[in-house]
Amino acid sequence: MGHNGLDFGLSAGNEVFACDSGKVIQSGSNGDFGNSVTIQHSWGQSIYGHLQETKANEGEEIGVNKVIGLSGSSGTAFGEHLHFAIKPNNPDLNNGYLGFIDPSPYLSLPSQKEEPKQETPPVEEQKPAEEVKPPEPVIPQPEPTINIEPEKPAEQSPVVIDQTEVQKQVDEKIKTELDLRRQKANQARQTKREENLMKIEKLIEEKKQINNDDVRELLHVSQSTATNYLQTLENRGTINSEGKGKATVYHY
């Protein structure tokens, strides 16, 4: 199974911006991408996946740097992040990624911000010197002698820290947290997988028969993943297949 974009490590709730102006052609639940937004630009499409929520509606015209959603971990995602991908016009559909390409070469560096100039504080006007009276004579007084012996600090036993035990506790805590995250991610994948299988069954009811490409377009998944879904339904006895290779079709 391929990966058709870039993943940005964003915690949940961060604002996600459109990379360019265009028109929203998809917003909401979108297969393995979870909650996502897809924008049609003059040069192609951009998609923003695994959002916590979307803030753009289908048919809406989006300007540059418009907030379109909040980052999250919806869909088939292991942890919180943003999945960003682009699909140019007239894509190569034989690349195994439904025409999506690596967006890295098209990302620009952030602009340099100008350093604020330091303002020179205004020079206060000098007031004319007032007449200064001579100080009163000071008669020195003898200083009292005070003998104070310094207190001896109490001796404290040195604290010995077992670094091996500390590292062991840290490792156990990290392992427990990772195990919980993996368990949640596996449960989410299984739930999403069953939802996708139901979508495929519904598509077969509507079209009477489908092929691998129909599933790829429906779920936005790779060719191997689409084949795996169809084989699962066939193994369960839910659907039947005819033909071989790319000519295989599936029906009830």
N, C-alpha and C positions, 0 to 999 in steps of 0.2 A: 504494500500500500504506500503510495507516494505522499509527499507533503507539498502543497501547492501555494506556498507563500512564506511570510516571515512571522515569527512569534516574538512579541514584545512583552517583557516581564512587568506587567502592570497589576497592582493590587486592585481589588474590587472597588468600584465607585469613581475611578478616574475618568475625566471627560475625554471623549474620543472625537477628533475633528476630521472633516472631509479633506482629502488630499488635493482636490481640485473641484471646480464648479461643475455642476451637472444636474441630472434628474434622478430622484430615487425611484428605482424600479422594483425594489423588494425591501420590506421592513417587517421584522418579527421572526417567528420560528422558522428555521431553515435547516432541517436535517442534522447532520453531524456538526454543523457550525453553531447550533443552538440559536439564540437570538442574534440575528445579524442584520446588517444594512448593506444593500447593493446599489451602487450609483452608476448610471450611464453617463459617460463623458464623451466629448467629441472624438477622443482617441481610443476609447474602449470602456471597460468596466473596472471598478474597484469594489472590494468586498471587505467588510469588517466583522469578524466572527467572535463567538463566545461572549457576547455582551451580557451585562447584568440587566440592562433595559435599553430600549431604543428611544430616540428622541427625534425621529424623522418619520414622515408618513409617505406612503407610496404616491407618486405623482408630484411630490413637492420638488420645487427647484431649489437646489442647494448652492450656496456661495462658498468661496474659498474660506477655510478655517471655520466653517459652521459646525457647532457641536451636534453630532448625530446620535450619540449614545454614551453609556457608561460602561467601562470595562468590567468583566466578571469571569465566570467559569461555566457558562451554560453549554449544553451540547456535550459532545465527546471531548472533554478537556480534562487534563491532569493538572489541576491547580489553576490559579487565577492568571490570566494573560490575555493579550489581544492578538488575534490572528488577522494579518493584513495580506491581501493578495490582489493582483491586477491581471486583467485579461484584455489584451489589445484587440482592435478590430481585425477581422480575417485571421484568427488564430490557427495554429497548427493543432488540430484535434487528435493527431497521432502521437502526441508526446506523453500520453498517459496521465495528464493532469487537466483534462477538459479545456485545454487552451490557455490555462493560467501560466504565467512566467515568473521568474525571479525578479522582484521589484527592487532589489538592492542597487543596481546601476542607476536607477532613476531617482533615488532619494538624495536630496541636497543637504549640505551641512548647515547647521543653524547660523544665522547672521551674527556678526560680532556687534555687541552693544557698546555704544560710546561711553567712556568713563565720564561721570559728571564732573564738571569744572568746579574747582573750589573757589568760592568767592572770598576776596580779601576784606576782612571786617573794616568798617570805616574808622578812621583815626579820630579819636576824641579830641575835641578842642582843649588846649591847655588853659586852665584858669590861672589868672594872675596869682602869684604866691602871696599868701596872707602873712601878715607880720607875725613872726615867731618870737614868743617870749622865751627868755632863757629858763631852763629847768630849775626847779627848786633843788637846793643842795640836799643830798641824801646822806644821812649819818649811818654808817655801817653798823649793824648789830651782830653780835657774836652768834654763830650758828650753834644750836644745841647738838651735843654728841649723842648719837643713838647707836647702840650696839645691838644688831640683830643678826643672829646666827642663821645662815640659810638652812632650810629644811632639807634633810637628806631624802632624795626620792626613794620611794618604796621599790624594792627589788621585785620585778615581775618575771615570771617564768616565760621563756620564749615559746610562742605558739608554733607548733609543728603542723604543717598542712600536707596531707598525703595527696600529692598530685595525681597519682595513679587512681585513687578512689574517686577524686573529683572528675577526672576524665571519663571514668567508667559510668558515673551517674549522668554526665552530659550525653554520652553515647546512647545510653538506655532511653533517655528522654527523647532524643532525636529519632531513634528507631521506633518508639511508640507513636510519635507524631506522624512519621512517614507511613507506618502500617495503617493508621486511621485514614490517612488521605488516600492511600491505595484502595482501601476497602470502599470508601465513598465513591472514588472514581470508577471502580469496577461495577458497583451497583448502578451508577449513572449510565455507564456504557451498556449494561444489560437492558436497562429500561429503554434507552434510546434505540437499541437494536430491535426490541420487540415492536416499538412504535414504527420503525422503518419497515419492518416486515408487514405490518398492517397496512401501511401506505402502498406497498407493492401489490398486496391483494386487492385493494380498492382500485388501483390503476388497471389491473387485469379485468376486473368487473366492468370498468368503463370502456376499455379498448378491446376486450375479448382475448387478445393475445399481445404479448410484448417481447422485447429482446433486451440484451444487455445495455445497449445505448439508452433505451427508455429509462432504465433504472438509474444510470449515471446522471442523466439530466434531472431526474426527479429528486434524487438525494444529494447531488453534488459530491459524489464519491468516485474513487478510481475504478478502473475496469475490473481489477481483481476483487475489490470489495463488492461490486455489483454482482459478480459471478458467485461469490460466497453467499450473498443473500438469497439468490435464486436457487442455489443448490440446497440451502437449508430448507426452503419451502418445499422443494421437490422431495427431499429426504423425509419430511414430515408427512408426505402424501397429500399436501394441500394443492399442488399444481403438477402439471405434466409438461414434458418437453418434447419437441420434435426437431430433427435436423442435427447437424454437427458443426462445431466451430462457430464462426461468425454468423452462420445461417441458422443457428438455434433460436427457436421461438418457444415461449412458455404460455400455457393456457390452463384453464380448469379442466 
